[in-house]
Amino acid sequence: MSPLTPAPEGYPIKIVRDNTPEIINQSGESGDLFYGKRNELSVGDRAPWLQRKLVEEVAEYIVAPGVQELRDVLAVIEGLTLVHGVSLASLLISNHLDERGGFLEGRMMYGYHAEFDGSLQAGDKP
């Protein structure tokens, strides 16, 4: 994790959506909880914070499945695309072009199949 000014006692440090500080400040709450522009993370320093946030958002989706929680997961994924130097659009396109397809048809497979977990080497037979 990148070094940040320590959080006030009792407060977790986590990455938040871009407009969260302004929204909280408009509500009358203290803005002292936010690092603001002076301490925004560089793209290269965001990965571990976004990874933590992804786990948080996926857990929230599992507990309360819904479109809003999916949007939160997608927002974190979009932030991660910047870390990897790609756009969300190009990630979606490459996903649709993946020869394995997507998860749209609900196909099920039983058992262990080494050819799909990457353990087979070139020339091996399944």
ChimeraX attribute file (.defattr): number of C-alpha atoms within 10 A of each C-alpha:
attribute: neighborCount
match mode: 1-to-1
recipient: residues
	/A:1	8
	/A:2	11
	/A:3	8
	/A:4	11
	/A:5	8
	/A:6	10
	/A:7	14
	/A:8	10
	/A:9	6
	/A:10	6
	/A:11	9
	/A:12	10
	/A:13	15
	/A:14	11
	/A:15	19
	/A:16	13
	/A:17	10
	/A:18	9
	/A:19	8
	/A:20	12
	/A:21	19
	/A:22	12
	/A:23	12
	/A:24	14
	/A:25	13
	/A:26	11
	/A:27	9
	/A:28	8
	/A:29	11
	/A:30	11
	/A:31	14
	/A:32	11
	/A:33	14
	/A:34	19
	/A:35	17
	/A:36	13
	/A:37	7
	/A:38	6
	/A:39	11
	/A:40	13
	/A:41	17
	/A:42	10
	/A:43	13
	/A:44	12
	/A:45	14
	/A:46	18
	/A:47	20
	/A:48	14
	/A:49	18
	/A:50	21
	/A:51	16
	/A:52	13
	/A:53	19
	/A:54	20
	/A:55	13
	/A:56	13
	/A:57	20
	/A:58	18
	/A:59	14
	/A:60	16
	/A:61	18
	/A:62	11
	/A:63	10
	/A:64	11
	/A:65	12
	/A:66	11
	/A:67	10
	/A:68	11
	/A:69	18
	/A:70	15
	/A:71	13
	/A:72	19
	/A:73	20
	/A:74	16
	/A:75	17
	/A:76	22
	/A:77	18
	/A:78	17
	/A:79	19
	/A:80	22
	/A:81	17
	/A:82	15
	/A:83	17
	/A:84	11
	/A:85	10
	/A:86	12
	/A:87	15
	/A:88	17
	/A:89	11
	/A:90	11
	/A:91	14
	/A:92	11
	/A:93	11
	/A:94	11
	/A:95	13
	/A:96	12
	/A:97	11
	/A:98	10
	/A:99	8
	/A:100	9
	/A:101	10
	/A:102	12
	/A:103	7
	/A:104	6
	/A:105	7
	/A:106	7
	/A:107	7
	/A:108	5
	/A:109	7
	/A:110	5
	/A:111	5
	/A:112	8
	/A:113	12
	/A:114	11
	/A:115	12
	/A:116	10
	/A:117	8
	/A:118	8
	/A:119	10
	/A:120	13
	/A:121	9
	/A:122	6
	/A:123	6
	/A:124	8
	/A:125	8
	/A:126	9
